[in-house]
């Protein structure tokens, strides 16, 4: 559940970044209240706390990427370990009950910003409403497939490796394959275009 919530928040943050034209490393999401509203959550203290906790978790995520970057100067693939985001900035209540200022932001890491500038990250071509209608696993698979099928008509991946990347909690090959099949069928039923010929 925590991973699913973080995926939703990450998706919303990228939508906000896209709405601002990916102009800088800073994603100006305005406030926790704004994210709560965009996520369609109730205006309640537990939801504010959950969103705040999930954003802090995003800042703490460490990515270990193997052979994921190409160094054109050295003509070699590079392994990198990095954070997606460097910092979270938000303003809280000041004196005399002042409301939080709507200028909260998240700063992308140099590596994430470099991927954006190089167009290495593909922004999904589906609506927020459609994405929010998916199950958490369908959301992750749709984002993965959008990236993979952007530049290739066919994508092959060993079942257990794909299951581990999404991640799926199933242990056996059979269970992972069942979950992936259900997930793919869910995307088909909801009209996900890249799977039209699946």
Protein Blocks (a to p, Z undefined) as FASTA:
>chain_A
ZZmmmmmmmmmmmmmmmmnopmambdcehpamlmmmmnopacdfklmmmmmmmmmmmmmp
ccddehkbccfklopacdddddfbfbdcdddddeehiacdfkbccdddfklmmmmmnoma
ccdfbdfklmmmpcfklmmmmmmmmmmmmmocbdcddfklmmmmmpcfbfbfklmmmmmm
mmmmmmmmnopaklmmZZ
